[in-house]
Amino acid sequence: MDVYAVYKKTLLLIIAYGGTLASFSLFPSPRGWGLGEFIGALLFSPLQVLAASFCFVAGFLGYSIFVQDLIRLVYQTHINPLVLKERVLFLLVALLSILHLLFTNWLATFPILILASLYGIMDADLNSKR
């Protein structure tokens, strides 16, 4: 991996982790999480709900890149050892950030993990030479 790829992966991890944490704090509190609560929050603070939704999407899209990387790591047969070490390091840091999110708010982390896993699996192109 070159310096640009390391920078890109680091930035993606920061965006995924930060976006997920920001969405936790921006979404309205789930005291009654019904349709009326969501419509009320949407009517009275639309920018907050929009920002929380944007952070949620940025979070799960960022983590889906690491799911793709994990799938490529498992299914590719020949990888440069230096690239392998960097990929494993980034995957371990991503796993640690996911564990922190699970301990922070496990109920909101599961939809992010499910969507990231589904999108990462669907978008992983194992035939490409990345």
C-alpha positions as CSV (number, residue, x, y, z in Angstrom):
1,M,0.0,0.0,0.0
2,D,1.2,3.4,-0.7
3,V,0.9,6.5,1.5
4,Y,-2.2,7.7,-0.2
5,A,-4.0,4.4,0.5
6,V,-3.0,4.5,4.1
7,Y,-4.3,8.1,4.3
8,K,-7.5,7.1,2.6
9,K,-8.2,4.1,4.9
10,T,-7.4,6.2,8.0
11,L,-9.8,9.0,6.9
12,L,-12.5,6.4,6.1
13,L,-12.1,4.9,9.6
14,I,-12.3,8.4,11.2
15,I,-15.4,9.2,9.2
16,A,-17.1,5.9,10.0
17,Y,-16.4,6.1,13.7
18,G,-17.1,9.8,14.0
19,G,-20.2,9.6,11.9
20,T,-21.6,6.7,13.9
21,L,-20.9,8.5,17.2
22,A,-22.4,11.7,15.9
23,S,-25.5,9.9,14.8
24,F,-25.9,8.4,18.3
25,S,-26.0,11.9,19.8
26,L,-28.0,13.6,17.1
27,F,-30.9,11.2,16.8
28,P,-33.8,11.9,19.1
29,S,-33.9,9.9,22.4
30,P,-35.7,6.6,21.9
31,R,-38.1,6.9,24.9
32,G,-41.1,5.9,22.8
33,W,-39.7,5.3,19.3
34,G,-42.9,5.2,17.4
35,L,-43.9,6.8,14.2
36,G,-45.4,9.8,16.0
37,E,-42.1,10.4,17.9
38,F,-40.1,10.4,14.6
39,I,-42.6,12.7,12.8
40,G,-42.5,15.1,15.7
41,A,-38.7,15.1,15.7
42,L,-38.8,15.6,12.0
43,L,-41.2,18.5,12.2
44,F,-39.6,20.3,15.1
45,S,-35.9,19.7,14.3
46,P,-35.6,18.7,10.7
47,L,-31.9,19.7,10.4
48,Q,-30.9,17.6,13.4
49,V,-32.7,14.5,12.0
50,L,-31.1,15.2,8.5
51,A,-27.6,15.6,10.1
52,A,-28.1,12.4,12.1
53,S,-29.3,10.5,9.1
54,F,-26.3,11.8,7.0
55,C,-23.9,10.7,9.8
56,F,-25.6,7.3,10.1
57,V,-25.2,6.7,6.3
58,A,-21.6,7.9,6.4
59,G,-20.9,5.6,9.3
60,F,-22.2,2.4,7.7
61,L,-20.7,3.2,4.3
62,G,-17.3,3.7,6.0
63,Y,-17.5,0.5,7.8
64,S,-18.7,-1.3,4.7
65,I,-15.3,-0.6,3.1
66,F,-13.7,-2.5,6.0
67,V,-16.1,-5.4,5.4
68,Q,-15.1,-5.5,1.8
69,D,-11.4,-5.5,2.8
70,L,-12.1,-8.4,5.2
71,I,-13.8,-10.4,2.4
72,R,-11.0,-9.7,0.0
73,L,-8.4,-10.7,2.6
74,V,-10.2,-14.0,3.2
75,Y,-10.8,-14.9,-0.4
76,Q,-7.6,-13.6,-2.2
77,T,-4.9,-16.2,-2.6
78,H,-1.8,-14.2,-3.1
79,I,-1.2,-10.9,-1.2
80,N,2.1,-9.0,-0.7
81,P,3.1,-9.6,3.0
82,L,3.6,-5.8,3.6
83,V,0.1,-5.1,2.3
84,L,-1.2,-7.9,4.3
85,K,0.2,-6.5,7.5
86,E,-1.3,-3.0,6.8
87,R,-4.7,-4.5,6.0
88,V,-4.8,-6.6,9.1
89,L,-3.8,-3.6,11.2
90,F,-6.6,-1.5,9.7
91,L,-9.1,-4.3,10.2
92,L,-8.0,-4.7,13.9
93,V,-8.5,-0.9,14.5
94,A,-11.9,-1.0,12.8
95,L,-12.9,-4.0,15.0
96,L,-11.8,-2.1,18.1
97,S,-13.8,0.9,17.1
98,I,-16.8,-1.3,16.4
99,L,-16.4,-2.9,19.9
100,H,-16.3,0.6,21.5
101,L,-19.5,1.5,19.6
102,L,-21.1,-1.7,20.8
103,F,-20.3,-0.9,24.4
104,T,-21.4,2.7,24.0
105,N,-24.8,2.0,22.4
106,W,-25.4,-1.6,21.3
107,L,-28.9,-1.0,20.2
108,A,-28.0,1.6,17.6
109,T,-24.8,-0.1,16.5
110,F,-26.5,-3.3,15.3
111,P,-28.4,-1.6,12.3
112,I,-25.1,0.0,11.3
113,L,-23.3,-3.3,11.4
114,I,-26.0,-5.1,9.6
115,L,-26.2,-2.5,6.8
116,A,-22.4,-2.3,6.6
117,S,-22.1,-6.1,6.3
118,L,-24.8,-6.4,3.7
119,Y,-23.5,-3.5,1.6
120,G,-19.9,-4.6,2.0
121,I,-20.7,-8.2,0.9
122,M,-22.7,-7.1,-2.1
123,D,-20.1,-4.6,-3.2
124,A,-17.0,-6.7,-2.8
125,D,-15.7,-7.4,-6.2
126,L,-13.4,-10.4,-5.8
127,N,-12.3,-10.4,-9.5
128,S,-10.7,-7.0,-9.4
129,K,-7.0,-6.5,-8.7
130,R,-7.1,-4.1,-5.7
